[in-house]
Amino acid sequence: MAGCLHADWRLFRSGAVDVYSDAGDAGPRAALNRLDQLRFLVSKWSGQSVVEPRWPLKIVLFKPGKNQAVEAAGELLLQDGVWTGAWPAGEPLPRAWMREYARELWESTARPMGKPYEAAVLDLLASIEAKATRIQVGSPPPLEARTPEWALLHLLATTEEYQGRMRVLLSNLQQGAALEIALQNTYGAPSKELRAKAKAHGQAGPFGTAEWIGAPVNPERDYREREIGIAQQKVALAGVRRGQQRRSAFRELLNEGMKTPAVLEGAGLYNEAVEAGSESAAAWFAAAMEQKDAARREKLLARAAELNPKWAEPHAFIAQETPDLGHKIGRMKKALSLEPRHGGWWRMLAGWQYEGRLYKDSSASFLQAARWAATPAEAALMENRWRELESSRGALEAAERQKVEDEKAAALEKLRQEALERVRAAEKKANAKLSGAPGQPAGPAVEWWDGPVSDGNAAGVLERVDCARGAMMLHVKDASGKVTRLAVNDPSKVVLAGLGEMTLNCGLQKPARRVRVEYRTKTDARRGVAGEAALIEFTP
């Protein structure tokens, strides 16, 4: 590798894409223009103004020769949180690269559609060719990818009369509309006609291309070359190697004394990279995977999620490992909000929601699990689970409601029994005091009450509660229509009893509830108060 480092390497950058090259500026500028126009088209078709990948892209365009530092690779590879690839500078970027990067951009931006249409969109995006602001789309993918869905979208993308509303169609599909409805909403014509045209289009061939207006890019102005030092060259070239060659290249850099977080991470020393101050989400995630302590692992995963807010996997791992059911559900919902195309995660979430008796949510998650299942067999299994749950959901929810009511009633009964036991214990204690000295005849037993003493009673409907400065005023209307006003100067000293919800809300009572109020007579003619409430019992 060292022999190539005297070459004239330059860096060209646009957004999250870095291109390193030792073969002049034409190749890197053409590559960046094509990748930027791809991002522009994703924005146009997805209807999103901001399109950013979850992970950056770093590629090397090299001058072929006996001293070249890297080997060409036909596919991009995600390594330590970076998409990487190497390719001869004089050749166009491979279609497989364009499709993979289109998938990265589309999935990080657009709402999910059905799998066949997403595949068709990606195949169209992968066909993009660009010269400055001019975009050409439509060169066909391999035969196995020329599905009916691709034929339809190809027809729309390459036919002038349909091009302008293609984004509307894709928006309808992203919102879950059936194809027939989406076509009708978009083009105002019977979907049967368009589908027949698409079928004929798919069978005809050859498939032409069409021009789209691209982003206002000037490669000469917008993609300026930057000189880079030997150290940056070494890191860049090591980064696009693969497998063990990549690890070995970074370990060579360590032996040369380069112990930066990026080099430590490339060498597979993730904990050391984190300790050295790495800001790479992938390094923190990998360090978490090497951590045996569960609490420490969750902290590392949480930090990885902070460093890359668009990355779903840390949330999913936390969800799978935490024992708290509510935490599991919350974290997995966050993961699926970032990556909704993961059938396995939907399946886990559906199971946890069922365990938490969230039957409606569980049913919806099983349906998503079927939609994004990895195999037809798994999709069928998830659909069956969805049907079973839908057929039994009413009974399950009714049973859950009854269980909640039973638990409330049991809790109230427990409180009543505990209060009764306290009263009996207090009576026993009071009677013992009244029995006199030993040998003396016991006095008559008296009724004992440890709560507020009252000498008045009002029963009827609680119509209104006035609240002011921490105190309350009750308005109790009896059967004859007479209203008794009772003060509650200190709510903490008032005993609440009875059935149902025992709370006092300020204002008109909706609905009004029947009460029996025991009170201490304490008239106040000016305020019209009969006394001060001591006990409020809510009655049927």
KOLKE-705605 format. One record per residue (C-alpha): x, y, z; residue in three letters. Coordinates in pm, whole numbers, padded with zeros to 5 digits, always signed. Each point is the difference from the previous one (the first is absolute). Example, Ala and Ser with C-alpha at 12.3 -4.5 7.8 and 13.67 -1.06 7.14 Angstrom:
2
+01230-00450+00780ALA +00137+00344-00066SER 
END
This chain:
540
+00000+00000+00000MET +00281+00239+00081ALA +00127+00011-00358GLY -00310+00180-00131CYS -00003+00278+00255LEU +00226+00228-00203HIS -00275+00028-00263ALA -00195+00323-00037ASP -00300-00095+00213TRP -00281+00250+00037ARG -00327+00012+00191LEU -00328+00116-00155PHE -00300+00044+00232ARG -00372+00068-00028SER -00216-00036+00309GLY +00044-00346+00148ALA +00200-00130-00298VAL +00380+00001-00016ASP +00186-00104-00317VAL +00374-00060+00013TYR +00187-00024-00329SER +00351-00010-00141ASP -00118+00032-00360ALA -00089+00365-00051GLY -00330+00176+00056ASP -00229-00111-00284ALA -00094-00338+00148GLY -00069+00125+00356PRO -00207+00294-00125ARG -00207-00222-00226ALA -00057-00246+00286ALA -00105+00273+00244LEU -00232+00156-00258ASN -00170-00334-00061ARG -00037-00071+00373LEU -00133+00350+00070ASP -00254-00025-00280GLN -00106-00336+00142LEU -00062+00168+00334ARG -00194+00277-00177PHE -00222-00252-00178LEU -00066-00186+00327VAL -00112+00333+00146SER -00228+00064-00298LYS -00160-00343+00001TRP -00035-00032+00377SER -00139+00351+00043GLY +00256+00078+00272GLN +00203+00319-00017SER +00288-00137+00210VAL +00166-00327-00096VAL +00291-00117+00210GLU +00139-00354+00022PRO +00025-00182+00329ARG +00368-00068-00071TRP +00263+00194-00196PRO +00155-00129-00324LEU +00376-00008-00056LYS +00132-00132-00329ILE +00339-00021-00168VAL +00035+00047-00375LEU +00344-00128-00085PHE +00227+00005-00302LYS +00040-00364-00106PRO +00356-00124-00003GLY +00248-00225+00166LYS +00036+00232+00301ASN -00368+00048+00072GLN -00080-00018+00373ALA -00348-00156-00015VAL -00209-00239-00205GLU -00322+00081-00181ALA -00318-00128+00164ALA -00329-00037-00184GLY -00211+00077+00306GLU +00004+00261+00273LEU +00061-00133+00349LEU -00105+00150+00334LEU +00304-00018+00227GLN +00016+00154+00348ASP -00281+00239-00083GLY +00132+00112-00340VAL -00098-00110-00351TRP +00324-00078-00182THR +00109-00097-00348GLY +00291+00017-00243ALA -00026+00027-00380TRP +00218+00091-00299PRO -00011+00376-00055ALA -00069-00014-00373GLY -00315-00215+00025GLU -00356+00097+00103PRO -00106-00105+00347LEU -00156-00349-00007PRO -00377-00028-00016ARG +00009-00215+00314ALA +00165+00291+00185TRP -00270+00239-00118MET -00279-00235+00107ARG +00150-00055+00345GLU +00045+00371+00056TYR -00350+00064-00136ALA -00132-00246+00259ARG +00194+00178+00275GLU -00146+00336-00101LEU -00352-00126-00062TRP -00034-00198+00323GLU +00145+00284+00206SER -00255+00242-00147THR -00315-00146-00154ALA -00294-00165+00170ARG -00023-00371-00082PRO -00198-00132-00293MET -00061-00361-00093GLY +00319-00200-00062LYS -00052-00044-00379PRO -00043+00374-00055TYR +00297+00092+00215GLU +00214-00245-00199ALA -00127+00153-00325ALA +00077+00354+00119VAL +00353-00100+00098LEU +00060-00162-00339ASP -00112+00320-00171LEU +00217+00217+00223LEU +00299-00226-00061ALA -00029+00069-00373SER +00071+00371+00041ILE +00262+00164-00222GLU +00095+00363+00047ALA +00187+00274-00181LYS -00011+00319+00201ALA -00373+00079+00039THR -00127-00255-00253ARG -00127-00334+00131ILE -00080-00309-00204GLN -00210-00278+00157VAL -00126-00329-00135GLY +00271-00244-00110SER -00143-00341+00094PRO +00121-00219+00287PRO +00079-00372-00038PRO -00285-00213-00133LEU -00099-00141+00341GLU -00062+00355+00127ALA -00236+00096-00284ARG -00314-00065+00201THR -00350+00129-00081PRO +00056+00268+00264GLU +00324+00107-00168TRP -00169+00006-00343ALA -00274+00230+00135LEU +00241+00243+00166LEU +00234-00007-00299HIS -00292+00092-00227LEU -00094+00290+00226LEU +00360+00121+00047ALA +00087-00005-00371THR -00326+00126-00153THR -00034+00377-00014GLU -00376+00007+00062GLU +00039-00200+00325TYR +00334+00128+00136GLN -00133+00310+00170GLY -00232-00186+00239ARG +00216-00299+00080MET +00088+00148+00341ARG -00373+00019+00080VAL -00041-00368-00080LEU +00294-00094+00223LEU -00143+00217+00278SER -00332-00185-00023ASN +00178-00335+00018LEU +00203+00115+00301GLN -00324+00088+00177GLN -00119-00359-00044GLY -00245+00053-00286ALA -00073-00298-00222ALA +00147+00027-00350LEU -00341+00043-00166GLU -00089+00289+00230ILE +00348+00155-00027ALA -00013-00004-00381LEU -00353+00143-00005GLN +00095+00277+00247ASN +00315+00086-00192THR -00101-00012-00364TYR -00377+00023+00013GLY -00031-00291-00240ALA -00119-00358+00054PRO +00288-00199+00147SER -00083-00290-00232LYS +00116+00201-00302GLU +00333+00094+00152LEU +00063-00351+00123ARG -00070-00136-00347ALA +00244+00253-00148LYS +00260-00095+00261ALA -00039-00369-00081LYS +00050+00064-00370ALA +00292+00231+00078HIS +00168-00268+00209GLY -00032-00257-00277GLN +00109+00224-00286ALA +00353+00126+00055GLY +00248+00139-00072PRO -00037+00240+00292PHE +00095+00358-00063GLY +00111+00273+00233THR -00148+00340+00075ALA +00141+00328+00119GLU -00083+00159+00332TRP +00099+00346+00120ILE +00276-00036+00256GLY +00142+00207+00283ALA +00183+00324-00097PRO +00349-00149+00034VAL +00317+00133-00160ASN +00266-00270+00049PRO +00291+00234-00074GLU -00122+00250+00257ARG -00158-00224+00263ASP +00250-00286+00023TYR +00335+00152+00081ARG +00298-00219+00062GLU +00167+00000+00340ARG +00354-00105+00068GLU +00043-00262+00270ILE +00301-00108+00201GLY +00167-00339+00004ILE -00176-00099+00325ALA -00344+00076-00145GLN +00090-00191-00315GLN +00095-00305+00203LYS -00322+00005+00203VAL -00213+00046-00313ALA +00167-00286-00187LEU -00013-00232+00300ALA -00369+00084+00046GLY -00111-00134-00340VAL +00178-00333+00040ARG -00215-00291+00109ARG +00001-00274+00260GLY +00331-00102+00147GLN +00192+00219-00243GLN -00174+00301+00150ARG +00083-00102+00357ARG +00363-00068-00094SER +00036+00336-00174ALA -00125+00187+00306PHE +00219-00203+00233ARG +00298+00101-00213GLU -00097+00361+00059LEU -00016-00068+00374LEU +00351-00143-00015ASN +00109+00324-00169GLU -00129+00193+00303GLY -00333+00119-00141MET -00234-00059+00295LYS -00291+00222-00095THR -00357-00115+00077PRO -00058-00073-00372ALA +00309-00222-00023VAL -00085-00182+00324LEU -00350-00062-00128GLU +00126-00122-00337GLY +00229-00242+00180ALA -00297-00143+00188GLY +00103+00150+00337LEU -00339+00150+00073TYR +00026+00047+00376ASN +00333+00173-00049GLU -00155+00221-00270ALA -00280+00101+00239VAL +00249+00077+00277GLU +00201+00209-00247ALA -00303+00221-00061GLY -00156-00154-00311SER -00312+00174-00128GLU -00087-00296-00221SER -00337-00158+00081ALA +00122-00326-00151ALA +00298-00011+00240ALA -00222+00050+00304TRP -00239-00267-00125PHE +00282-00248-00062ALA +00145+00076+00345ALA -00342-00075+00149ALA -00006-00338-00173MET +00328-00088+00175GLU -00131+00109+00341GLN -00121-00270+00241LYS -00154+00233+00259ASP -00362+00068-00103ALA -00021+00349+00154ALA +00326+00110-00163ARG -00111-00150-00333ARG -00325+00199+00004GLU +00190+00324+00067LYS +00228-00066-00296LEU -00296-00080-00223LEU -00183+00314+00113ALA +00306+00207-00088ARG +00018-00165-00343ALA -00364+00100-00057ALA +00082+00360+00099GLU +00296+00018-00237LEU -00211-00118-00294ASN -00365+00098+00059PRO -00106-00168-00327LYS +00134-00343+00105TRP -00263-00246+00123ALA +00211-00295+00111GLU +00118+00130+00342PRO -00363+00056+00102HIS -00094-00351-00116ALA +00285-00159+00198PHE -00096+00190+00316ILE -00360-00114-00048ALA +00104-00364-00025GLN +00220+00011+00309GLU -00192+00210+00252THR -00227-00200+00236PRO -00253+00285+00034ASP -00294-00064-00233LEU -00093+00367-00039GLY +00361+00086-00083HIS +00015-00285-00252LYS -00309+00125-00180ILE +00111+00363+00001GLY +00348-00070-00131ARG -00121-00234-00273MET -00259+00252-00115LYS +00281+00254-00028LYS +00210-00247-00200ALA -00290-00067-00238LEU -00070+00370-00044SER +00354+00021-00142LEU -00001-00330-00190GLU -00360-00112-00061PRO +00094-00264-00256ARG +00129-00255+00255HIS -00245-00288+00026GLY +00181-00173+00287GLY -00021+00308+00219TRP -00371+00040-00071TRP -00047-00361+00107ARG +00180+00060+00331MET -00199+00317+00065LEU -00328-00181-00070ALA +00089-00269+00254GLY +00092+00253+00270TRP -00315+00203-00063GLN -00207-00317+00035TYR +00178-00078+00327GLU -00081+00352+00118GLY -00366-00057-00098ARG +00018+00271-00268LEU -00203-00213-00236TYR -00089+00265-00259LYS +00365+00108-00031ASP +00115-00362-00012SER -00240-00075-00285SER +00132+00294-00204ALA +00360-00109+00062SER -00070-00357-00113PHE -00139+00142-00324LEU +00320+00202-00053GLN +00205-00309+00081ALA -00182-00182-00281ALA +00056+00291-00238ARG +00377+00007+00057TRP +00062-00370+00062ALA +00320-00144-00145ALA -00172-00305-00154THR -00350-00088-00126PRO -00029-00266+00271ALA +00072+00252+00273GLU -00245+00246-00159ALA -00272-00266+00006ALA +00075-00078+00365LEU -00027+00367+00099MET -00326+00040-00195GLU -00143-00298+00189ASN +00102+00153+00332ARG -00166+00324-00105TRP -00325-00176-00097ARG -00005-00200+00324GLU +00052+00311+00209LEU -00260+00201-00191GLU -00259-00276+00049SER +00063-00016+00375SER +00088+00363+00069ARG -00349+00103+00109GLY -00017-00275+00262ALA +00355+00067+00119LEU -00064+00372+00040GLU -00328-00065+00183ALA +00177-00241+00235ALA +00272+00259+00060GLU -00256+00269+00083ARG -00174-00237+00242GLN +00333-00086+00159LYS +00076+00368+00056VAL -00342+00055+00157GLU +00045-00304+00222ASP +00341+00124+00111GLU -00144+00342+00085LYS -00284-00157+00197ALA +00243-00227+00185ALA +00222+00296+00086ALA -00298+00196+00135LEU -00118-00297+00202GLU +00349-00041+00144LYS +00005+00365+00104LEU -00345-00035+00157ARG +00103-00306+00196GLN +00320+00167+00118GLU -00195+00305+00116ALA -00251-00224+00180LEU +00278-00187+00177GLU +00153+00329+00115ARG -00338+00111+00136VAL -00047-00328+00189ARG +00348+00017+00144ALA -00059+00355+00115ALA -00336-00099+00156GLU +00169-00280+00188LYS +00268+00238+00125LYS -00257+00260+00109ALA -00215-00256+00179ASN +00306-00127+00184ALA +00068+00352+00130LYS -00362+00040+00109LEU +00001-00326+00195SER +00173+00180+00293GLY +00262-00127+00242ALA +00047-00374+00054PRO -00274-00139+00216GLY -00234+00289-00078GLN -00320-00074-00193PRO +00031+00092-00363ALA -00203+00293-00121GLY -00247-00030-00281PRO +00153-00052-00345ALA -00012+00310-00218VAL +00024+00036-00376GLU +00344+00124-00105TRP +00096+00198-00310TRP +00356+00105-00077ASP -00103+00235-00277GLY -00157+00346+00006PRO -00288+00053+00240VAL -00322+00103-00169SER -00348+00091+00118ASP -00177+00075-00327GLY -00096-00200-00305ASN -00092+00097-00356ALA -00092-00240-00280ALA -00080+00065-00363GLY +00167+00098-00325VAL +00337+00179-00005LEU -00072+00268-00260GLU +00302+00228+00018ARG +00336+00041+00173VAL +00138+00354+00036ASP +00377+00022+00045CYS +00196+00298+00132ALA +00341+00026+00171ARG +00025-00367+00085GLY -00349-00020+00154ALA -00324-00135-00150MET -00371+00059+00028MET -00241-00291-00063LEU -00352+00054-00130HIS -00218-00301+00097VAL -00362-00004-00124LYS -00241-00234+00181ASP -00316-00167-00132ALA -00217+00300+00089SER +00222+00238-00198GLY +00165+00159+00304LYS +00370+00078-00049VAL +00238-00035+00294THR +00332+00183-00025ARG +00288-00168+00184LEU +00356+00129+00034ALA +00316-00207-00051VAL +00270+00220+00150ASN +00270-00270-00001ASP -00065-00279-00258PRO +00272-00217+00160SER -00213-00035+00315LYS -00315-00114-00178VAL -00069-00375-00023VAL -00114-00125-00344LEU -00188-00330-00017ALA -00241-00190-00216GLY +00006-00152-00350LEU +00151+00095-00333GLY +00241+00287-00054GLU +00038+00193+00326MET +00121+00341-00112THR -00124+00358+00028LEU +00031+00206-00316ASN -00057+00374+00002CYS -00299+00148-00182GLY -00328-00154-00113LEU +00000-00377+00051GLN -00050-00180-00331LYS -00162-00232+00066PRO -00129+00099+00340ALA +00052-00276+00261ARG -00202-00104+00306ARG +00175+00058+00331VAL -00058-00018+00373ARG +00196+00263+00194VAL +00058-00001+00373GLU +00096+00343+00128TYR +00077+00198+00311ARG -00267+00266+00051THR +00167+00336-00040LYS -00245+00244-00152THR +00114+00308-00188ASP -00300+00210-00099ALA +00206+00235-00217ARG +00131-00286-00217ARG -00311-00213+00040GLY +00205-00289+00141VAL -00166-00268+00213ALA +00322-00154+00125GLY +00340-00148-00079GLU +00008-00337-00179ALA +00167-00286+00191ALA -00090-00305-00214LEU -00119-00024-00359ILE -00143-00336-00109GLU -00075-00056-00370PHE -00318-00209-00019THR -00172-00187-00283PRO 
END
